[in-house]
Each structure stands twice: as structure tokens, then as C-alpha cells.
Amino acid sequence: MTTLDVRSPSPSKAAPPQAPDLAAIKQRQQATWASGDFAVIGTTLQIVGESLAEAADIRAGERVLDVAAGNGNATLAAARRFARVTSTDYVPALLEKGRVRAAADELDVEFRVADAEELPFADGSFDVALSTFGAMFTPDHLRPAREMLRVIRPGGRIGLANWTPEGFIGELFKVIGAYIAPPAGLKSPALWGTEPHMVELFGHQAADIRTGRKNFNFRYRSAAHWIQVFRDYYGPTHKAFAALDAAKQAALEADLVALLHRRNVAGRDSLVVPGEYLEVVITKR
């Protein structure tokens, strides 16, 4: 991992000239992630949670908070290391999927419905906060960063896995954005996959920020198989197709096929698409 220079001014509090309605955007986002069934895709990402738990050096007995946990990849990884884990998300159905997974593995985990921008925990309640492809999707980037810093003790760690702008998911966002424009004034979630943004959000309270670029390999039978799964189960793709007429649906599908073929490293008989993400470990002063 690379250690970043954490010297930075406090994040700017100035609103953009036309500040977006963040509450309304959050409500729409919540409905998006509740649509489809993200857990079908979430379970395939388990290796990312395991890698993050190792990078954050999760230890037995530590109090660990999983923020925007989805169906619990980082939750399960930390619990397997005998940490005391609290798993949170603002989509109750995803938490329930995590609860079923934890029960199947006989892991003792607390599950609570909670918003990453307003965590219902006292200052310094945890040793570690984790988030895999979760906190990065909040409308107001400053709030989840402040909340994670607030709820961990001095000397505690924050571990994050965030898709990069240059990677496959970053490009997927751009393809979808050409058909369904994101809300005006909203910062891209892919900024969380850049080192300068991590320093901007966390540097003012960080003793250390370490980052490393990694790949998660999306493994599917074909481009058509990937599109079918993501169209049915991945909230942003599911909602994008639902909002378009038949002609634009066909055009979006063609653009996705082109993206998948361009990124595929498996040849003609299968689909393996590396998805770059930034693994981040922040140590609080």
C-alpha cells in the first residue's frame, strides 16, 4: 500500500452555487438500492471484504462497525476474525440477507438499520469502521467521512474499498450517465476511488492514510449473462433500464456489451472483467 501525505486543510464547507436537494436524492438512492436484489451480486464480492479485513488488521475482540454494509461482506470477514461486529445499512432487506448469512456461518453479529450520514452511535464507540462499496454512494461525501471518524476511537482505523473512476465500474457509471443524467451538483461516487479525495475527506483527522489499487474480477458466462444479472439485480442498472423506452434500452444494452467486450480478459468463451478499486486504511489521530 502507498502512504499518503495527510497534511490537508479541513474539507470545504461551501455549498455549490445551486446546492442539490440531498434529502430527496438520498430517498431516491435508497429506493434504487432496495430495487432488484443487490445481495445476488453482493455475495460475489466477498473476497473484497476479506482483503479489507486483512488490510485493516482486524483483531479478535475489536469493536467493528460495517457502514453501508449491504448484505454483509465486510461484516462476515470481521466476524470470522472474532471481532465484535455491528452491521448497518439503510435498506432493511439487505441487512436481513446479511443476518441469514451470519446465522448460516454461526457468527455472532448485531444488525441495525442506520444511515451512513447519521450513525446512531456515541463518539469513540468502535475500534474500526469498514465500508466496501457503500459509503462512497452517499450524496454528501463529507457526512459519512465525519461520522466514521467520529464513531471510532483515537488511534482507531477506517477501512474502505471504493471503485475508481478509471476502472470498469467507473466506466459503467459513465455509460449509464449518458442515458440517465445524475442529479445536478452531485459529486461522483467514483471520487472516493481517488487518493486526493481521501486526503480531502479524512486528512484533517488522520495520522496515516495508506492506499493500494486492486482488482476484483467479475466472472460471468458471457456479456449477455452479466447484463441479465445486473439488469435484474443491481439497483442502478435495474432502475436505468426501467426508466428508458425500448429503443434506448437496446442502445444502452449495446453500449454495455461493447464495454464488457473491451474489458474482457478471458477470450471468447467466458467473461472475466477486472474491476479496479482503491483499498484504503486510515488511522485516526
Phi, psi and omega in degrees: 000152177265135176268126182268155172286114186273000180288113180205154174291162174300146180304142180296138178259002183289134178279151175296164183308319175238090185295132180290158177280091187294326180295317179293320179296318179298320179298318178292321179297319179299318178295325179296312183287339176278345180279166183061220175202086184303333182302329179300319178276323183304320182297333180289344183266011187305323182300332179293318177297321179295316179297318181293321178299323177290316181299322180277358176057051180296132183238153181304135177088348180289150176271115187240132176250125173261117186260132185051056194286344186060228179264019158096034180296308178292327176304307182295319180300315180291319180295326177295340177264016174066027172281163175265105195251135168245121184255128185231147172198161178261007174248102185303325182296325178291320176300321179296322176297321176295321179299318179295318179296317180296319179296320180298327179266004180056046179254139182268106183227141172266134179244132179220134173290126183201148178268129180300337181273354182207073186287132185273052182225151180289159176304138174067026183284342188230156173274327186219141168240136180236153171203120178251110178051040183237292182303332183297341183265005177289147182295319183255103187298327183293322189294312178294327177298313179297320182293318178295318176298322182293317189275353174260152182287162171303134184087353178285174185237152171239126178245129185229145167236119187228130176298142180269156178296328185277344186279183184300312182291324174301319178289325176301316178303319182292320179296312179296321180298337177288342179254322179236100185295135175293160180302138181299137176085357182271134178287144180294137175298334182293346174301330178297342177269019179239141182297316180300324180292325177296320177293319180298318185281324191241346189299329185291343178236014185259135169277334184200140172229120178245136181227153174208141179266130182228170177237136164256130182267116173282117185244112181223167182292325185194174174298320179298321178296315179301313181298318179300315181293314184287328177292324182278325195239335184270115189314306183300319179288319178303312181292323181298312179297319182296334183274353186254153173283175188300319182295316180288328174300316179296321179293317178297317179300318179297319178294322179292319177300316179298317178299313182296318179294322180294326184268347186292131179248009187259357183087197190278340191264359180201181178228119171227112183241111176292131177246108184288138173220160179259120175265126189231134171232118182249131175255124183282140176296000000 
